Each structure stands twice: as C-alpha cells, then as structure tokens.
Amino acid sequence: MKHAKILHWDDERRYGNGFMITTAYGWAFDPDEDENSASHVKGFDTAKDARAELKWIKPCSCGRCTRAGKK
C-alpha cells in the first residue's frame, strides 16, 4: 500500500499476526515529543481496519521524526 504517511506496511497474516504499519518520519499514531513514548508502529487484524486508521495518523515532532535523514 502506498500512502504518504506510511513508511512500511507488512502483511504478517501467514504468522497469524494480521497487518503491521510503520508510520513515515514526521507522523505517528500517537505522537509525543519523547520518541520512546510516541507510537509509530501499530498492528491490525484486517487491511480494512488498517486503512480506516490512516485518517487518525497525526504529525509527530519526536526525535525519530525530526532526525530523519540527518546525520
């Protein structure tokens, strides 16, 4: 799945885990200034559930998101 807010979409149904989504840098399911508290990965039972959650992804300013692409 291609979406500007998604870095990686992993289909783990073969392992019985459903779908795992990792947000792109600058986005989070539950943003927080502390990168250890911000939620950038979330699991879903179905692809329909995962797609429905995309509208709730919010901008994030944690260290992971602000350091992206910088060395």
VEXTILO-211179 format. One record per atom (N, C-alpha, C, CB): residue number from 1; atom name; x, z, y. Coordinates in Angstrom, 3 decimals. Each point is the difference from the previous one (the first is absolute). Glycine has a CB too. Example, Ala and Ser with C-alpha at 12.3 -4.5 7.8 and 13.67 -1.06 7.14 Angstrom:
REM residues 2
@n: 1	atom: N	east: 13.190	up: 7.800	north: -5.690
@n: 1	atom: CA	east: -0.890	up: 0.000	north: 1.190
@n: 1	atom: C	east: 0.900	up: 0.000	north: 1.200
@n: 1	atom: CB	east: -1.892	up: 1.246	north: -1.173
@n: 2	atom: N	east: 1.542	up: -1.966	north: 2.223
@n: 2	atom: CA	east: 0.820	up: 0.060	north: 1.190
@n: 2	atom: C	east: -0.770	up: 0.730	north: 1.090
@n: 2	atom: CB	east: 1.184	up: -2.145	north: -0.628
END
This chain:
REM residues 71
@n: 1	atom: N	east: 0.848	up: 0.000	north: -1.185
@n: 1	atom: CA	east: -0.848	up: 0.000	north: 1.185
@n: 1	atom: C	east: 0.886	up: 0.000	north: 1.237
@n: 1	atom: CB	east: -1.847	up: 1.223	north: -1.233
@n: 2	atom: N	east: 1.544	up: -2.089	north: 2.183
@n: 2	atom: CA	east: 0.752	up: -0.047	north: 1.246
@n: 2	atom: C	east: -0.842	up: 0.612	north: 1.106
@n: 2	atom: CB	east: 1.250	up: -2.066	north: -0.750
@n: 3	atom: N	east: -0.647	up: 3.012	north: 1.438
@n: 3	atom: CA	east: -0.670	up: 0.689	north: 1.104
@n: 3	atom: C	east: 1.098	up: 0.558	north: 0.889
@n: 3	atom: CB	east: -2.074	up: 0.586	north: -1.401
@n: 4	atom: N	east: 1.909	up: -0.676	north: 2.714
@n: 4	atom: CA	east: 1.035	up: 0.433	north: 0.939
@n: 4	atom: C	east: 0.345	up: 1.485	north: -0.123
@n: 4	atom: CB	east: -0.789	up: -1.779	north: 1.533
@n: 5	atom: N	east: -0.131	up: 2.582	north: -1.996
@n: 5	atom: CA	east: 0.231	up: 1.444	north: -0.097
@n: 5	atom: C	east: 0.541	up: 0.427	north: -1.366
@n: 5	atom: CB	east: -1.828	up: 0.315	north: 1.652
@n: 6	atom: N	east: 1.987	up: -1.263	north: -2.577
@n: 6	atom: CA	east: 0.426	up: 0.306	north: -1.366
@n: 6	atom: C	east: 1.407	up: -0.532	north: -0.259
@n: 6	atom: CB	east: -2.396	up: -0.063	north: -0.762
@n: 7	atom: N	east: 3.281	up: 0.950	north: 0.333
@n: 7	atom: CA	east: 1.351	up: -0.391	north: -0.396
@n: 7	atom: C	east: 0.010	up: -0.439	north: -1.464
@n: 7	atom: CB	east: 0.985	up: 1.604	north: 1.688
@n: 8	atom: N	east: -1.683	up: -0.821	north: -2.535
@n: 8	atom: CA	east: 0.005	up: -0.295	north: -1.428
@n: 8	atom: C	east: -1.323	up: 0.401	north: -0.635
@n: 8	atom: CB	east: 2.485	up: 0.318	north: -0.060
@n: 9	atom: N	east: -2.996	up: -1.191	north: -0.777
@n: 9	atom: CA	east: -1.247	up: 0.215	north: -0.739
@n: 9	atom: C	east: 0.360	up: -0.113	north: -1.464
@n: 9	atom: CB	east: -1.496	up: -0.923	north: 1.873
@n: 10	atom: N	east: 1.372	up: 1.983	north: -2.636
@n: 10	atom: CA	east: 0.439	up: -0.004	north: -1.393
@n: 10	atom: C	east: -1.182	up: 0.219	north: -0.943
@n: 10	atom: CB	east: 2.251	up: 0.861	north: 0.714
@n: 11	atom: N	east: -2.435	up: -1.795	north: -1.624
@n: 11	atom: CA	east: -1.052	up: 0.094	north: -1.004
@n: 11	atom: C	east: 0.574	up: 0.731	north: -1.214
@n: 11	atom: CB	east: -1.120	up: -2.154	north: 0.820
@n: 12	atom: N	east: 0.729	up: 3.410	north: -0.992
@n: 12	atom: CA	east: 0.513	up: 0.816	north: -1.102
@n: 12	atom: C	east: -1.072	up: 0.276	north: -1.047
@n: 12	atom: CB	east: 1.623	up: 1.039	north: 1.578
@n: 13	atom: N	east: -2.597	up: -1.936	north: -1.676
@n: 13	atom: CA	east: -1.081	up: 0.199	north: -0.976
@n: 13	atom: C	east: 0.532	up: 0.012	north: -1.434
@n: 13	atom: CB	east: -1.592	up: -1.112	north: 1.586
@n: 14	atom: N	east: 2.645	up: 0.377	north: -1.845
@n: 14	atom: CA	east: 0.532	up: -0.029	north: -1.369
@n: 14	atom: C	east: 0.529	up: 1.367	north: -0.425
@n: 14	atom: CB	east: 0.586	up: -2.413	north: 0.310
@n: 15	atom: N	east: -0.291	up: 3.273	north: 0.663
@n: 15	atom: CA	east: 0.443	up: 1.364	north: -0.282
@n: 15	atom: C	east: -1.131	up: 1.012	north: 0.140
@n: 15	atom: CB	east: 2.273	up: -0.634	north: 0.784
@n: 16	atom: N	east: -3.473	up: 0.139	north: -0.475
@n: 16	atom: CA	east: -1.150	up: 0.876	north: 0.167
@n: 16	atom: C	east: -0.053	up: 0.690	north: 1.346
@n: 16	atom: CB	east: 0.048	up: 0.333	north: -2.415
@n: 17	atom: N	east: 0.668	up: -0.881	north: 3.422
@n: 17	atom: CA	east: 0.091	up: 0.655	north: 1.303
@n: 17	atom: C	east: -0.747	up: -0.710	north: 1.117
@n: 17	atom: CB	east: 2.168	up: 0.840	north: -0.733
@n: 18	atom: N	east: -2.786	up: -1.962	north: 0.518
@n: 18	atom: CA	east: -0.713	up: -0.699	north: 1.062
@n: 18	atom: C	east: 0.938	up: -0.738	north: 0.927
@n: 18	atom: CB	east: -1.772	up: 1.705	north: -0.136
@n: 19	atom: N	east: 1.568	up: -1.580	north: 1.440
@n: 19	atom: CA	east: 0.777	up: -0.718	north: 1.002
@n: 19	atom: C	east: 0.715	up: 0.986	north: 0.919
@n: 19	atom: CB	east: -1.621	up: -1.926	north: -0.101
@n: 20	atom: N	east: 2.871	up: 1.630	north: 0.434
@n: 20	atom: CA	east: 0.768	up: 0.815	north: 0.943
@n: 20	atom: C	east: 0.311	up: -0.870	north: 1.217
@n: 20	atom: CB	east: 1.014	up: 1.430	north: -1.877
@n: 21	atom: N	east: -1.268	up: -0.886	north: 3.049
@n: 21	atom: CA	east: 0.277	up: -0.725	north: 1.247
@n: 21	atom: C	east: 1.018	up: 0.788	north: 0.805
@n: 21	atom: CB	east: -2.324	up: -1.017	north: 0.027
@n: 22	atom: N	east: 3.338	up: 0.308	north: 0.465
@n: 22	atom: CA	east: 0.987	up: 0.569	north: 0.918
@n: 22	atom: C	east: -0.199	up: -0.685	north: 1.343
@n: 22	atom: CB	east: 1.678	up: 0.499	north: -1.877
@n: 23	atom: N	east: -1.882	up: 0.287	north: 2.924
@n: 23	atom: CA	east: -0.231	up: -0.570	north: 1.326
@n: 23	atom: C	east: 1.281	up: -0.590	north: 0.577
@n: 23	atom: CB	east: -1.840	up: 1.652	north: 0.369
@n: 24	atom: N	east: 1.669	up: -2.620	north: 0.502
@n: 24	atom: CA	east: 1.125	up: -0.596	north: 0.721
@n: 24	atom: C	east: 0.553	up: 1.028	north: 0.985
@n: 24	atom: CB	east: -0.987	up: -2.336	north: -0.242
@n: 25	atom: N	east: 2.225	up: 2.109	north: 0.684
@n: 25	atom: CA	east: 0.616	up: 0.901	north: 0.982
@n: 25	atom: C	east: -0.819	up: -0.033	north: 1.285
@n: 25	atom: CB	east: 2.305	up: -0.367	north: -1.003
@n: 26	atom: N	east: -2.618	up: 1.549	north: 1.526
@n: 26	atom: CA	east: -0.821	up: 0.108	north: 1.200
@n: 26	atom: C	east: -1.451	up: 0.329	north: -0.307
@n: 26	atom: CB	east: 1.521	up: -1.607	north: 1.089
@n: 27	atom: N	east: -1.859	up: 1.716	north: -2.387
@n: 27	atom: CA	east: -1.371	up: 0.274	north: -0.416
@n: 27	atom: C	east: -0.021	up: 1.073	north: -1.081
@n: 27	atom: CB	east: -0.659	up: -2.357	north: 0.575
@n: 28	atom: N	east: -0.443	up: 3.109	north: -0.656
@n: 28	atom: CA	east: -0.146	up: 1.030	north: -1.033
@n: 28	atom: C	east: -1.473	up: 0.272	north: -0.257
@n: 28	atom: CB	east: 2.196	up: 1.032	north: 0.670
@n: 29	atom: N	east: -2.490	up: -0.548	north: -1.869
@n: 29	atom: CA	east: -1.364	up: 0.420	north: -0.313
@n: 29	atom: C	east: -0.321	up: 1.272	north: 0.775
@n: 29	atom: CB	east: 0.143	up: -1.046	north: -2.303
@n: 30	atom: N	east: 0.802	up: 1.969	north: 2.330
@n: 30	atom: CA	east: -0.128	up: 1.238	north: 0.765
@n: 30	atom: C	east: 1.273	up: 0.164	north: 0.832
@n: 30	atom: CB	east: -1.507	up: 1.079	north: -1.777
@n: 31	atom: N	east: 1.536	up: -1.610	north: 3.005
@n: 31	atom: CA	east: 1.208	up: 0.079	north: 0.816
@n: 31	atom: C	east: 0.340	up: 1.426	north: 0.418
@n: 31	atom: CB	east: -0.495	up: -2.284	north: 0.809
@n: 32	atom: N	east: 1.792	up: 2.521	north: -0.620
@n: 32	atom: CA	east: 0.495	up: 1.295	north: 0.450
@n: 32	atom: C	east: 1.392	up: -0.248	north: 0.575
@n: 32	atom: CB	east: -1.365	up: 1.316	north: -1.753
@n: 33	atom: N	east: 1.756	up: -0.562	north: 2.752
@n: 33	atom: CA	east: 1.330	up: -0.169	north: 0.575
@n: 33	atom: C	east: 1.096	up: 0.358	north: -0.998
@n: 33	atom: CB	east: -0.955	up: 0.494	north: 2.249
@n: 34	atom: N	east: 0.659	up: 0.365	north: -3.196
@n: 34	atom: CA	east: 0.942	up: 0.385	north: -1.046
@n: 34	atom: C	east: -0.130	up: -0.994	north: -1.150
@n: 34	atom: CB	east: -0.128	up: 2.462	north: 0.661
@n: 35	atom: N	east: 1.195	up: -3.218	north: -0.951
@n: 35	atom: CA	east: -0.088	up: -1.027	north: -1.029
@n: 35	atom: C	east: -0.264	up: 0.575	north: -1.392
@n: 35	atom: CB	east: 1.533	up: -1.381	north: 1.373
@n: 36	atom: N	east: -1.232	up: 2.647	north: -1.584
@n: 36	atom: CA	east: -0.284	up: 0.625	north: -1.287
@n: 36	atom: C	east: -1.476	up: 0.373	north: -0.143
@n: 36	atom: CB	east: 2.341	up: 0.862	north: -0.035
@n: 37	atom: N	east: -3.058	up: -0.836	north: 1.143
@n: 37	atom: CA	east: -1.420	up: 0.337	north: -0.035
@n: 37	atom: C	east: -0.901	up: -1.235	north: 0.123
@n: 37	atom: CB	east: 0.579	up: 2.214	north: 0.989
@n: 38	atom: N	east: -0.056	up: -3.279	north: -0.412
@n: 38	atom: CA	east: -0.790	up: -1.224	north: 0.148
@n: 38	atom: C	east: -0.236	up: -0.621	north: -1.377
@n: 38	atom: CB	east: 0.950	up: -0.392	north: 2.324
@n: 39	atom: N	east: -2.134	up: -0.162	north: -2.522
@n: 39	atom: CA	east: -0.354	up: -0.601	north: -1.285
@n: 39	atom: C	east: 0.109	up: -1.524	north: 0.096
@n: 39	atom: CB	east: -1.545	up: 1.943	north: -0.525
@n: 40	atom: N	east: 2.594	up: -2.497	north: -0.118
@n: 40	atom: CA	east: 0.225	up: -1.440	north: 0.022
@n: 40	atom: C	east: -0.349	up: -0.678	north: -1.316
@n: 40	atom: CB	east: 1.780	up: 0.395	north: 1.657
@n: 41	atom: N	east: -2.053	up: 0.378	north: -2.691
@n: 41	atom: CA	east: -0.343	up: -0.539	north: -1.323
@n: 41	atom: C	east: -1.288	up: 0.654	north: -0.471
@n: 41	atom: CB	east: 2.442	up: -0.415	north: -0.560
@n: 42	atom: N	east: -3.324	up: -0.406	north: -0.004
@n: 42	atom: CA	east: -1.264	up: 0.538	north: -0.495
@n: 42	atom: C	east: -0.437	up: -0.802	north: -1.220
@n: 42	atom: CB	east: -0.659	up: 0.771	north: 2.327
@n: 43	atom: N	east: 0.063	up: -0.092	north: -3.283
@n: 43	atom: CA	east: -0.487	up: -0.646	north: -1.209
@n: 43	atom: C	east: -1.508	up: -0.171	north: 0.016
@n: 43	atom: CB	east: 1.921	up: 0.963	north: -1.231
@n: 44	atom: N	east: -2.384	up: -2.026	north: 0.568
@n: 44	atom: CA	east: -1.429	up: -0.317	north: -0.054
@n: 44	atom: C	east: -0.369	up: -0.428	north: -1.407
@n: 44	atom: CB	east: 0.003	up: -0.679	north: 2.425
@n: 45	atom: N	east: -1.224	up: 0.961	north: -2.835
@n: 45	atom: CA	east: -0.472	up: -0.379	north: -1.331
@n: 45	atom: C	east: -0.273	up: -1.498	north: -0.102
@n: 45	atom: CB	east: -0.987	up: 2.277	north: -0.246
@n: 46	atom: N	east: 0.444	up: -2.858	north: 1.313
@n: 46	atom: CA	east: -0.355	up: -1.423	north: -0.032
@n: 46	atom: C	east: 0.534	up: -0.712	north: 1.238
@n: 46	atom: CB	east: -2.064	up: 0.535	north: -1.336
@n: 47	atom: N	east: 2.185	up: -1.856	north: 1.242
@n: 47	atom: CA	east: 0.435	up: -0.800	north: 1.145
@n: 47	atom: C	east: -1.041	up: 0.079	north: 1.119
@n: 47	atom: CB	east: 1.275	up: -1.555	north: -1.540
@n: 48	atom: N	east: -2.528	up: 1.653	north: 1.182
@n: 48	atom: CA	east: -1.074	up: 0.113	north: 1.001
@n: 48	atom: C	east: 0.175	up: 1.280	north: 0.820
@n: 48	atom: CB	east: -1.572	up: -1.293	north: -1.505
@n: 49	atom: N	east: 1.889	up: 2.397	north: 0.835
@n: 49	atom: CA	east: 0.239	up: 1.264	north: 0.702
@n: 49	atom: C	east: 1.206	up: -0.125	north: 0.933
@n: 49	atom: CB	east: -0.984	up: 1.273	north: -1.944
@n: 50	atom: N	east: 2.026	up: -1.924	north: 1.473
@n: 50	atom: CA	east: 1.215	up: -0.167	north: 0.807
@n: 50	atom: C	east: -0.286	up: -0.834	north: 1.247
@n: 50	atom: CB	east: 1.403	up: 0.172	north: -2.080
@n: 51	atom: N	east: -2.111	up: -1.279	north: 1.913
@n: 51	atom: CA	east: -0.317	up: -0.854	north: 1.157
@n: 51	atom: C	east: -0.860	up: 0.741	north: 1.019
@n: 51	atom: CB	east: 0.139	up: -2.018	north: -1.476
@n: 52	atom: N	east: -1.063	up: 2.824	north: 1.004
@n: 52	atom: CA	east: -0.877	up: 0.750	north: 0.902
@n: 52	atom: C	east: 0.790	up: 1.006	north: 0.840
@n: 52	atom: CB	east: -1.876	up: -0.278	north: -1.641
@n: 53	atom: N	east: 2.977	up: 0.775	north: 1.113
@n: 53	atom: CA	east: 0.812	up: 1.012	north: 0.690
@n: 53	atom: C	east: 0.888	up: -0.607	north: 1.095
@n: 53	atom: CB	east: -0.018	up: 1.349	north: -2.104
@n: 54	atom: N	east: 0.242	up: -2.661	north: 2.077
@n: 54	atom: CA	east: 0.902	up: -0.644	north: 0.964
@n: 54	atom: C	east: -0.424	up: 0.236	north: 1.442
@n: 54	atom: CB	east: 0.492	up: -1.728	north: -1.709
@n: 55	atom: N	east: -1.780	up: 1.842	north: 1.958
@n: 55	atom: CA	east: -0.465	up: 0.205	north: 1.378
@n: 55	atom: C	east: 0.353	up: 1.384	north: 0.530
@n: 55	atom: CB	east: -1.857	up: -1.590	north: -0.452
@n: 56	atom: N	east: 2.239	up: 2.509	north: -0.438
@n: 56	atom: CA	east: 0.328	up: 1.361	north: 0.414
@n: 56	atom: C	east: 1.499	up: 0.222	north: 0.191
@n: 56	atom: CB	east: -2.025	up: 0.755	north: -1.206
@n: 57	atom: N	east: 2.846	up: -1.763	north: 0.959
@n: 57	atom: CA	east: 1.440	up: 0.128	north: 0.232
@n: 57	atom: C	east: 0.225	up: 0.048	north: 1.508
@n: 57	atom: CB	east: 0.577	up: -1.236	north: -2.167
@n: 58	atom: N	east: 0.248	up: 2.205	north: 2.602
@n: 58	atom: CA	east: 0.209	up: 0.227	north: 1.437
@n: 58	atom: C	east: 1.470	up: -0.162	north: 0.374
@n: 58	atom: CB	east: -1.962	up: 1.565	north: 0.027
@n: 59	atom: N	east: 2.246	up: -1.804	north: 1.259
@n: 59	atom: CA	east: 1.394	up: -0.066	north: 0.454
@n: 59	atom: C	east: 0.718	up: 1.328	north: -0.254
@n: 59	atom: CB	east: -0.656	up: -1.688	north: 1.756
@n: 60	atom: N	east: 1.932	up: 1.608	north: -2.107
@n: 60	atom: CA	east: 0.780	up: 1.191	north: -0.320
@n: 60	atom: C	east: 1.324	up: -0.041	north: 0.768
@n: 60	atom: CB	east: -1.071	up: 0.145	north: -2.302
@n: 61	atom: N	east: 1.483	up: 1.000	north: 2.815
@n: 61	atom: CA	east: 1.247	up: 0.070	north: 0.774
@n: 61	atom: C	east: 1.013	up: 0.951	north: -0.638
@n: 61	atom: CB	east: -1.308	up: -0.505	north: 2.072
@n: 62	atom: N	east: 1.221	up: 0.680	north: -3.393
@n: 62	atom: CA	east: 0.953	up: 0.883	north: -0.669
@n: 62	atom: C	east: 1.380	up: -0.656	north: -0.081
@n: 62	atom: CB	east: -1.882	up: 1.019	north: -1.331
@n: 63	atom: N	east: 2.862	up: -0.279	north: 0.860
@n: 63	atom: CA	east: 1.355	up: -0.519	north: -0.116
@n: 63	atom: C	east: 0.097	up: -1.231	north: -0.875
@n: 63	atom: CB	east: 0.801	up: 2.286	north: 0.339
@n: 64	atom: N	east: -1.510	up: -2.333	north: -1.463
@n: 64	atom: CA	east: 0.024	up: -1.168	north: -0.886
@n: 64	atom: C	east: -0.452	up: -1.244	north: 0.752
@n: 64	atom: CB	east: -0.445	up: 1.476	north: -1.987
@n: 65	atom: N	east: -0.592	up: -1.325	north: 2.774
@n: 65	atom: CA	east: -0.578	up: -1.146	north: 0.705
@n: 65	atom: C	east: 0.831	up: -0.427	north: 1.218
@n: 65	atom: CB	east: -2.246	up: 0.758	north: -0.777
@n: 66	atom: N	east: 2.814	up: 0.186	north: 1.492
@n: 66	atom: CA	east: 0.759	up: -0.350	north: 1.202
@n: 66	atom: C	east: 1.415	up: -0.455	north: -0.302
@n: 66	atom: CB	east: -1.368	up: 1.628	north: 1.235
@n: 67	atom: N	east: 1.918	up: -1.235	north: -2.397
@n: 67	atom: CA	east: 1.341	up: -0.438	north: -0.379
@n: 67	atom: C	east: 0.014	up: -1.339	north: -0.705
@n: 67	atom: CB	east: 0.625	up: 2.361	north: -0.170
@n: 68	atom: N	east: -1.773	up: -2.886	north: -0.183
@n: 68	atom: CA	east: -0.088	up: -1.234	north: -0.773
@n: 68	atom: C	east: 0.781	up: -1.123	north: 0.658
@n: 68	atom: CB	east: -2.232	up: 0.710	north: -0.833
@n: 69	atom: N	east: 3.136	up: -1.280	north: 0.074
@n: 69	atom: CA	east: 0.800	up: -1.112	north: 0.507
@n: 69	atom: C	east: 1.179	up: 0.403	north: 0.867
@n: 69	atom: CB	east: -2.043	up: -1.309	north: -0.097
@n: 70	atom: N	east: 2.257	up: 2.602	north: 0.299
@n: 70	atom: CA	east: 1.108	up: 0.476	north: 0.825
@n: 70	atom: C	east: 1.045	up: 0.670	north: -0.871
@n: 70	atom: CB	east: -1.543	up: 0.304	north: 1.953
@n: 71	atom: N	east: 2.782	up: -0.486	north: -1.623
@n: 71	atom: CA	east: 1.086	up: 0.650	north: -0.762
@n: 71	atom: C	east: 0.823	up: 0.882	north: 0.877
@n: 71	atom: CB	east: 0.074	up: -1.911	north: -1.538
END
